[in-house]
Amino acid sequence: MNNKINNYLISSYSKVLINGIFISFCLGLILNLFEEVEFFKGSGESLFLPVILTLSYIPNLIFINLMPFIIFISAMWFFISIKQNNELLTLKVFGYSNAKIIALISFLSFFWGLVILIIINPVTSDMVRYYEKTKSNYSKDTDHLVTINRNGVWIKETKKNNLYIINADRLENSNLIDLSINIISQKNIISQRIEAEKADISTNKWKIKNPKIFTFDDEGNINIKKRNNLEFISFYNVEKLNNLFKNLDTISFFELLTEKENLILRGYEKIIISEKINSFFALPFFLALMTVLAAIFTINKRNSNNINYLMIAVLTCAIIYYMKDLSVALGKSDRISPEISVWIPIIIIGLINSIGLLQINEK
């Protein structure tokens, strides 16, 4: 009998959760499609490309960023339904306490978080990678491009009819290491090459240390000069490059764990990578705690209509969202550890849940 009841609760909650994901996906598809259509306006592309890009972007938004709130609303809907249909009283007759029901549903949410990390996240990261790569090809700002791969950092700039191809082995703090700058003329000929062990790119006025300047004339002769310092004006600085590297949605959870050192060498900030790994680890716990929070708000309320529940859900999601943002901001300002900033909202929700569960158990 217990197995049948467990299967019923699991299947009922799963149906509600799937419906919540589907509704969120449809809303995200509609809203993001307008943005993509606006981006490709005037490019001559059909509606097919914006639709494909939207379908590539939305899954990561739903399953990684918004899933705690989708879980919360879905769990509230589930507990409201079994409460209003008097199923909650029937379950108590069969020996199911409030705590046992909540534990079962929250464990299912925790398991769903593991499924996201192990199965769904590798797929969504590839989809975001495709989204970023495809959209960058249609970027209007083609004179300034940056890419990062196994060969290091690559930057393309166009200034005064000359093309500048910049390559560095890695970004270390505010310095580009093993820098080379190739200056290509309008005739598609390398007119000059600058090589240096290090360049400080704290500002747009780069300070290149001990550069070697190779100048090539039309006859193929090479003139080499050595200088102590050289200033180079660039569109990019360390802040802009770091902002480009901060999009870790293109990298899956397992890639972050296995390629962490390589990513740091290629220019990603160690703190940002650690923060992202911790946010992935925290996801299953976050989903489980949001489920418990939803149960506390619904089971503890004796008389409440759906509008009141909706207002509670929206207000709670807004508070938790801004609490997460505040915690992350404190981490970025070095007031607390960025890794700890990920867990602070979860700890706070856990403390609130512990108080609420005590009240539920008394009923």
C-alpha positions in Angstrom: 0.0 0.0 0.0 2.8 2.4 0.9 4.5 1.9 -2.5 1.2 2.7 -4.3 0.8 5.8 -2.3 4.4 6.8 -2.9 4.0 6.2 -6.6 0.8 8.3 -6.6 2.5 11.2 -4.9 5.5 11.1 -7.1 3.5 10.8 -10.3 1.1 13.6 -9.3 4.0 16.0 -8.3 5.9 15.1 -11.5 2.9 16.0 -13.7 2.6 19.4 -11.9 6.3 20.0 -12.3 6.3 19.1 -16.0 3.4 21.4 -16.6 5.2 24.2 -14.7 8.3 23.7 -16.9 6.3 23.6 -20.0 4.4 26.8 -19.2 7.7 28.6 -18.2 9.3 27.4 -21.5 6.4 28.8 -23.6 6.5 32.1 -21.8 10.3 32.3 -22.2 10.0 31.3 -25.9 7.5 34.1 -26.6 9.4 36.8 -24.7 12.9 35.9 -26.0 11.7 35.5 -29.5 10.8 39.2 -29.7 14.4 40.1 -28.6 16.0 37.8 -31.2 13.7 39.0 -34.0 14.7 42.6 -33.1 18.4 41.6 -33.2 18.2 40.1 -36.7 16.0 42.8 -38.1 17.5 44.1 -41.3 19.9 41.1 -41.6 17.8 39.4 -44.3 17.5 36.2 -42.2 14.1 34.4 -42.0 12.2 33.8 -38.8 13.7 30.3 -38.6 17.1 31.5 -37.2 15.6 33.5 -34.3 13.4 30.6 -33.4 16.4 28.2 -33.4 18.5 30.5 -31.3 15.6 31.0 -28.8 15.2 27.3 -28.5 18.9 27.0 -27.9 18.9 29.7 -25.2 15.7 29.0 -23.2 16.6 25.5 -21.8 19.6 26.8 -19.9 17.5 29.7 -18.5 14.7 27.4 -17.4 16.7 24.4 -16.0 19.6 26.3 -14.5 18.6 29.8 -13.6 14.8 29.7 -13.0 14.4 26.1 -11.8 14.3 26.9 -8.0 11.4 29.3 -8.6 9.6 26.9 -11.0 10.0 24.1 -8.3 8.6 26.5 -5.6 5.5 27.4 -7.6 4.9 23.9 -8.8 5.3 22.5 -5.3 2.8 25.1 -4.0 0.3 24.1 -6.7 0.8 20.4 -5.8 0.2 20.9 -2.0 -2.8 23.2 -2.7 -4.4 20.6 -4.9 -4.0 17.7 -2.4 -5.2 20.0 0.4 -8.3 21.3 -1.4 -9.2 17.8 -2.6 -9.0 16.5 0.9 -6.3 14.1 -0.2 -4.2 15.3 2.7 -6.6 14.0 5.2 -6.9 10.7 3.4 -3.1 10.3 3.4 -3.0 10.9 7.2 -5.5 8.1 7.6 -3.0 5.8 5.9 -0.3 6.9 8.3 1.3 9.7 6.2 2.2 12.7 8.3 2.8 16.1 6.9 6.6 15.7 7.5 6.6 12.4 5.6 4.8 13.8 2.6 7.1 16.9 2.5 10.2 14.6 2.8 9.1 12.5 -0.1 8.4 15.5 -2.4 11.5 17.4 -1.4 13.7 14.3 -2.0 12.1 14.1 -5.5 13.1 17.7 -6.1 16.6 17.0 -4.9 16.8 14.0 -7.3 15.6 16.3 -10.1 18.5 18.6 -9.3 20.9 15.7 -9.7 19.3 14.9 -13.1 19.8 18.5 -14.2 23.5 18.4 -13.3 24.3 15.0 -14.7 22.1 14.7 -17.8 20.5 18.1 -18.7 23.3 20.5 -18.1 25.8 19.1 -20.6 23.2 19.5 -23.3 22.1 23.0 -22.3 25.8 24.2 -22.1 26.3 23.0 -25.7 23.1 24.7 -26.8 24.3 28.0 -25.2 27.7 27.6 -26.8 25.9 27.3 -30.2 23.8 30.3 -29.4 26.8 32.4 -28.5 28.8 31.3 -31.5 26.0 31.8 -34.0 25.0 35.2 -32.6 28.6 36.5 -32.6 28.8 35.8 -36.3 26.0 38.2 -36.9 27.3 40.8 -34.4 27.3 44.3 -35.9 30.5 45.1 -34.1 32.7 43.0 -36.3 35.7 45.3 -36.0 36.3 44.2 -32.5 36.2 40.4 -31.8 37.6 38.3 -29.0 37.8 34.5 -28.7 39.4 32.1 -26.3 40.5 28.6 -27.1 43.3 26.1 -26.4 45.7 28.4 -28.2 45.1 31.2 -25.8 43.5 34.6 -26.1 42.8 36.1 -29.6 41.7 39.7 -30.2 40.9 41.3 -33.5 40.7 45.1 -33.9 40.6 47.5 -36.8 42.1 51.0 -36.4 43.1 53.5 -39.1 42.6 51.1 -41.9 45.0 48.6 -40.3 44.0 45.2 -38.9 45.4 44.2 -35.6 45.6 40.5 -34.7 46.5 40.1 -31.0 47.4 36.8 -29.4 48.5 36.0 -25.9 49.1 32.7 -24.1 46.8 33.6 -21.2 45.4 36.4 -19.1 47.0 36.6 -15.7 45.5 39.1 -13.3 45.6 42.3 -15.3 48.4 41.1 -17.7 48.5 39.4 -21.0 51.3 36.9 -21.0 53.5 36.1 -24.1 51.9 38.8 -26.2 52.2 39.2 -29.9 50.6 41.9 -32.1 50.5 41.6 -35.8 49.6 44.7 -37.7 48.2 44.0 -41.2 48.0 46.8 -43.8 45.3 47.4 -46.4 47.3 45.3 -48.8 46.8 42.3 -46.4 50.5 42.3 -45.7 52.1 42.1 -42.2 53.8 45.5 -41.9 54.8 45.2 -38.2 54.9 42.7 -35.4 55.3 43.4 -31.7 56.4 40.7 -29.3 56.6 41.0 -25.5 56.6 38.7 -22.4 53.9 40.8 -20.7 51.5 43.7 -21.2 49.5 45.5 -18.5 46.0 46.0 -19.8 44.4 47.5 -16.7 43.2 50.4 -18.9 42.6 50.8 -22.6 46.1 52.2 -22.8 48.2 49.0 -22.6 51.7 49.2 -21.1 53.8 46.7 -22.9 57.0 45.8 -21.1 60.3 45.3 -23.0 58.8 44.8 -26.5 60.5 43.8 -29.6 59.2 45.6 -32.7 59.7 43.9 -36.1 59.1 46.2 -39.1 58.7 44.7 -42.6 59.3 46.8 -45.7 58.0 46.1 -49.2 61.3 44.5 -50.2 61.1 41.9 -47.4 63.7 43.4 -45.2 63.2 43.2 -41.4 64.1 46.0 -39.0 64.2 45.0 -35.3 64.0 47.5 -32.4 64.0 46.9 -28.7 62.3 49.3 -26.3 61.8 49.4 -22.5 58.2 50.4 -22.7 55.5 50.8 -25.3 51.9 52.1 -25.1 49.2 50.5 -27.2 45.7 51.9 -27.4 43.1 49.1 -27.5 39.3 48.8 -27.5 39.7 46.2 -24.7 41.0 46.3 -21.1 41.1 43.7 -18.4 37.5 44.5 -17.2 36.0 44.0 -20.7 37.9 40.7 -21.2 36.8 39.4 -17.8 33.2 40.3 -18.6 33.5 38.2 -21.8 35.0 35.3 -19.8 32.3 35.4 -17.2 29.7 33.5 -19.3 30.3 30.1 -17.9 26.9 28.8 -19.1 28.7 27.5 -22.2 30.7 25.1 -19.9 29.1 22.2 -18.3 29.4 21.2 -14.6 31.7 18.3 -15.4 33.9 20.4 -17.7 34.3 22.9 -14.9 35.4 20.2 -12.5 37.8 18.4 -15.0 39.1 21.5 -16.9 39.3 24.0 -14.0 43.1 24.5 -14.2 43.1 24.8 -18.0 40.2 27.3 -17.9 42.2 29.4 -15.4 45.3 29.3 -17.6 43.2 30.4 -20.6 42.0 33.5 -18.8 38.9 32.6 -16.7 39.0 34.0 -13.2 39.6 31.3 -10.5 37.0 33.0 -8.2 34.3 33.0 -10.8 34.9 29.3 -11.7 34.8 28.4 -8.0 31.6 30.3 -7.5 30.0 28.6 -10.5 31.0 25.1 -9.3 29.5 25.9 -5.9 26.3 27.1 -7.4 26.0 23.8 -9.3 26.7 21.8 -6.1 24.0 23.9 -4.3 21.3 23.4 -6.9 19.8 20.1 -5.7 19.8 21.4 -2.1 18.2 24.7 -3.3 15.4 22.8 -5.1 14.7 20.6 -2.1 14.6 23.6 0.3 12.3 25.5 -2.0 9.9 22.5 -2.0 9.9 22.5 1.8 9.3 26.3 1.8 6.3 25.8 -0.5 4.8 23.2 1.7 5.2 25.4 4.8 3.3 28.2 3.1 0.4 26.0 1.9 0.0 23.3 4.6 0.2 25.8 7.4 -2.6 28.0 5.9 -6.0 26.9 6.9 -8.2 29.2 4.8 -6.7 30.9 1.8 -7.8 31.4 -1.8 -5.6 30.9 -4.9 -5.1 34.6 -5.3 -3.5 34.9 -1.9 -1.3 31.8 -2.7 -0.3 33.5 -5.9 0.7 36.7 -4.2 2.7 34.7 -1.6 4.5 32.8 -4.4 5.4 36.0 -6.4 6.5 37.9 -3.3 8.6 35.0 -2.0 10.3 34.4 -5.4 11.1 38.1 -5.6 12.6 38.2 -2.1 14.7 35.1 -2.6 15.9 36.4 -6.1 17.1 39.7 -4.6 18.6 37.9 -1.6 20.7 35.8 -4.0 21.7 38.9 -5.9 22.7 40.7 -2.7 24.7 37.7 -1.5 26.6 37.5 -4.8 27.2 41.2 -4.8 28.8 40.9 -1.3 31.0 38.1 -2.6 32.1 40.2 -5.6 33.0 43.1 -3.3 35.2 40.8 -1.3 33.2 41.4 1.9 32.5 37.6 2.1 34.0 34.7 0.2 32.3 34.3 -3.3 31.9 30.6 -2.6 30.2 31.3 0.7 27.9 33.9 -1.0 26.4 31.0 -3.0 25.4 29.1 0.2 24.2 32.0 2.3 20.6 32.1 0.8 20.4 28.3 1.1 21.4 28.5 4.7 18.8 31.2 5.5 16.0 29.3 3.7 17.1 26.1 5.6 16.8 28.0 8.9 13.3 29.3 8.0 12.3 25.8 6.9 13.4 24.3 10.2 11.1 26.7 12.1 8.2 26.0 9.8 8.6 22.3 9.9 8.3 22.4 13.7 5.0 24.1 13.4 3.8 21.6 10.8 4.7 18.6 13.0 2.7 20.1 15.8 -0.5 19.9 13.7 
